[in-house]
Amino acid sequence: MNVPPELPALLLSAAAMTAAASSLVATGERTRLLARQLAATRPAMLRRGPRGWAGALARLLSPSLLDAERRRISRAGLALAPEQLIAIRILVVGAVSCGASVAVLLTRSGARFAGLAASAGAAVGFGAGEWWLASRTKYAAARLRSEWPGLLSRLRLCLAAGMSAEAALESINLLAQRHEPRLGVQLSTIVAQMHAGLAIDRAIALWADSTGVAEVRVLADALERSRRTGIGVGVSVEGQHRAAVNRRRQAYLSWLSALPSRLSTVAMIFFLPAVLVVVLMPSVLAFLRAGW
């Protein structure tokens, strides 16, 4: 049987057209599904205002993205839902992008660069949001580390007095509610989880995952080993307290050791120009009077 020479080209063309048609059909199906979802959520958005918009956005986003944003919010110590944070970031990016494009359009021959300015503004808005969230996360972790030696000291005293770890944590929670509100909120969550039937080591482990602080993870591991082996956790807590105090002391010493260089930098910026003017000005005036 003779095979026409144009048969391979025809088969490849037919396969390409079939793949393109299936891709267009799939895209059309996804577009119609998205349109139906938007149409279904529009009345709720109009009735409930910003909450309706946030709920509609939550239904359109993937659960994995919402879980990742929830972890980031927990580490930053923000009282926001994941969809609310995403909506705020979208609004910031859109506002900065529109502002940059409008500012370029108001200039002469700025129409050619409006798209570039909008893209740059969107990148700046996104970067500013990421920087703010990272700074909030760093601040929350630093604040927890500064409060950690005091918490371990109170936990060590309660364990030395014969209290169980659960009772010690509840008493520390009552004290933190008065003097350390932020730490008290986190400890209240742990106490509520223990009252719901969760083991204390598991509750502390969840706290460590939500904060991202390594010291909390060390305490959770010590409590887990104590539960498995039946050995008291007081010795481990005492060692962790000494390590936390040493870390704080080393941080203070490093700050003090860097203080002279910082002071010299400030002196060079603010005092050295004035000193140079006072010292050199008479010589400059004498040079000018001499007629050079």
C-alpha positions in Angstrom: 0.0 0.0 0.0 1.3 3.4 -1.0 1.3 6.0 1.8 0.8 9.6 0.6 3.7 11.8 1.5 1.4 14.4 2.9 -0.2 12.0 5.4 2.2 12.7 8.3 1.7 16.4 8.0 -2.1 16.0 7.9 -2.0 13.8 11.0 0.1 16.3 12.9 -2.2 19.1 11.8 -5.3 17.2 12.9 -3.7 16.4 16.3 -2.7 20.0 16.8 -6.2 21.2 16.0 -7.7 18.6 18.3 -5.5 19.6 21.2 -6.3 23.3 20.6 -10.0 22.6 20.5 -9.9 20.6 23.7 -7.9 23.4 25.4 -10.4 26.0 24.3 -13.3 23.8 25.5 -11.7 23.3 28.9 -10.9 27.1 29.2 -14.5 27.8 28.3 -15.8 25.4 31.0 -13.5 27.0 33.6 -14.7 30.5 32.6 -18.3 29.5 32.9 -17.7 27.8 36.3 -16.0 31.0 37.5 -18.9 33.1 36.2 -21.4 31.0 38.0 -19.5 31.2 41.2 -19.2 35.0 40.9 -22.9 35.2 40.1 -23.8 33.0 43.1 -21.6 35.0 45.5 -22.6 38.5 44.3 -25.9 38.8 46.3 -24.0 37.7 49.5 -21.3 40.3 48.8 -23.8 43.0 48.3 -25.7 42.1 51.5 -22.8 41.7 53.8 -20.4 44.3 52.5 -16.6 43.6 53.2 -17.4 40.3 54.9 -19.3 39.1 51.9 -16.3 40.0 49.6 -14.0 38.2 51.9 -16.2 35.1 52.0 -16.5 35.1 48.2 -12.7 35.4 47.9 -12.3 32.5 50.3 -14.5 30.3 48.1 -12.5 31.2 45.0 -9.1 30.5 46.6 -7.5 27.1 47.1 -7.5 25.6 50.7 -3.7 25.2 50.6 -3.2 28.9 49.9 -5.6 29.8 52.8 -3.7 27.4 55.1 -0.4 28.9 54.2 -1.7 32.5 54.8 -3.3 31.4 58.1 0.1 30.2 59.3 1.7 33.4 58.3 -1.0 35.4 60.0 -0.5 33.4 63.2 3.2 33.9 63.2 2.8 37.6 62.7 0.3 37.8 65.5 -2.5 39.5 63.5 -6.2 39.2 64.2 -7.2 38.7 60.5 -8.7 35.9 58.5 -6.6 34.6 55.5 -9.1 35.9 53.0 -9.1 39.3 54.6 -5.4 39.6 54.4 -5.4 38.5 50.8 -8.1 41.1 50.0 -6.1 43.8 51.7 -3.0 42.9 49.8 -4.9 42.9 46.5 -6.4 46.3 47.3 -2.9 47.7 48.2 -1.4 46.3 45.0 -4.2 47.7 42.9 -4.1 51.1 44.5 -0.3 51.5 44.1 -0.5 50.2 40.5 -3.3 52.6 39.6 -1.6 55.5 41.3 1.7 54.9 39.5 -0.1 54.6 36.1 -2.1 57.8 36.7 1.0 59.7 37.8 2.8 58.6 34.6 -0.2 59.5 32.4 -0.3 63.0 33.8 3.2 63.7 32.6 4.1 64.6 29.0 4.3 61.5 26.7 3.5 59.3 29.6 1.0 57.1 27.7 3.8 54.9 26.4 5.0 54.1 29.9 1.7 53.7 31.6 1.8 49.9 31.5 5.3 49.7 32.7 4.5 52.1 35.6 1.4 50.0 36.5 3.6 46.9 36.6 6.2 48.6 38.7 3.6 49.9 41.0 2.1 46.5 41.4 5.5 45.0 42.2 6.2 47.8 44.8 2.8 47.3 46.4 3.3 43.5 46.6 6.9 44.0 48.0 5.7 46.5 50.6 3.0 44.1 51.8 5.5 41.2 52.1 8.0 43.5 53.9 5.3 44.6 56.4 4.2 41.0 57.1 7.8 39.8 57.5 8.5 42.7 59.9 5.4 41.9 62.0 6.5 38.2 62.1 10.0 39.2 63.2 8.6 41.5 65.9 6.2 38.9 67.2 9.0 36.3 67.5 11.4 38.8 69.2 8.7 39.8 71.7 8.0 36.1 72.5 11.7 35.4 73.0 12.0 38.4 75.3 9.1 37.0 77.5 10.3 33.4 77.3 12.8 33.4 80.2 10.1 34.8 82.6 7.7 32.2 81.5 10.2 29.4 82.0 11.1 30.8 85.4 7.5 30.7 86.6 7.0 27.2 85.1 10.2 26.0 86.9 8.9 27.4 90.2 5.5 25.8 89.8 7.0 22.4 88.9 9.4 22.6 91.9 6.4 23.3 94.2 4.9 20.0 93.1 2.3 21.2 90.6 1.7 19.3 87.3 2.6 20.8 84.0 -1.1 21.4 83.2 -1.8 23.1 86.5 1.4 25.2 86.3 0.4 26.4 82.8 -3.0 27.4 84.0 -1.6 29.4 86.9 0.9 31.1 84.6 -2.0 31.9 82.3 -3.9 33.7 85.1 -0.8 35.7 85.9 -0.1 36.6 82.3 -3.6 37.8 81.7 -2.9 40.7 84.1 0.7 41.6 83.2 1.4 40.3 79.7 -1.8 40.4 77.6 -0.3 39.1 74.4 1.3 36.1 76.0 -1.9 35.6 78.0 -4.0 35.3 74.8 -1.7 32.6 73.5 -1.6 30.7 76.8 -5.4 31.0 77.0 -5.6 29.2 73.6 -3.4 26.4 74.9 -5.4 26.1 78.1 -8.6 25.9 76.1 -7.1 23.2 73.9 -6.1 21.2 77.1 -9.6 21.5 78.5 -10.9 20.2 75.2 -8.9 17.0 75.7 -5.6 17.8 73.9 -2.4 16.7 75.6 -0.2 19.5 76.8 2.8 18.5 74.7 0.6 18.5 71.6 -0.8 21.9 72.5 2.6 23.3 73.0 3.7 21.8 69.7 0.9 23.5 67.9 1.9 26.7 69.6 5.5 26.2 68.3 4.2 25.7 64.8 2.1 28.8 64.9 4.9 31.0 66.2 7.9 29.6 64.5 10.1 30.1 67.7 12.6 27.3 68.3 12.5 27.7 72.1 8.8 26.7 72.2 9.6 23.6 70.1 12.3 22.6 72.6 9.7 22.8 75.5 7.2 20.8 73.5 9.8 18.1 72.9 10.7 18.0 76.6 7.0 17.6 77.5 6.6 14.8 75.0 9.6 12.9 76.3 8.3 13.4 79.9 4.9 11.9 78.8 6.5 8.9 77.1 9.1 8.1 79.8 7.3 9.2 82.9 10.3 11.3 84.0 9.7 14.7 85.5 10.2 17.7 83.2 11.5 20.1 85.9 15.2 19.4 85.2 14.7 20.1 81.5 12.8 23.3 82.2 15.5 24.5 84.5 18.2 23.9 81.8 16.1 25.7 79.2 15.7 28.6 81.6 19.4 28.9 82.1 19.9 28.7 78.3 17.3 31.4 77.7 18.9 33.7 80.4 22.3 33.2 78.8 21.0 34.0 75.3 19.4 37.2 76.7 22.7 38.1 78.4 24.7 37.5 75.2 22.2 39.6 73.2 22.8 42.5 75.7 26.5 42.1 75.6 26.6 42.1 71.8 24.4 45.2 71.8 26.8 46.9 74.2 29.9 45.9 72.2 28.4 47.4 69.1 27.4 50.6 70.9 30.8 52.5 70.4 30.8 51.9 66.6 27.2 53.2 66.5 28.1 56.2 68.5 31.1 57.0 66.3 28.9 56.7 63.2 26.4 59.2 64.7 29.2 61.5 65.7 30.7 61.4 62.2 27.3 62.2 60.7 26.1 65.0 63.0 29.2 66.5 64.7 32.1 66.0 62.3 30.8 68.5 59.7 30.4 71.2 62.4 33.9 70.5 63.8 35.4 70.8 60.4 33.7 74.0 59.7 34.9 75.5 63.0 38.4 74.3 62.5 38.9 75.0 58.8 36.9 78.2 58.4 39.6 80.6 59.9 42.2 79.1 57.5 39.8 79.5 54.6 39.1 83.1 55.5 42.8 83.9 55.9 43.5 82.3 52.5 40.8 84.4 50.9 42.0 87.7 52.5 45.5 87.0 51.3 44.3 87.5 47.8 45.1 84.1 46.4 
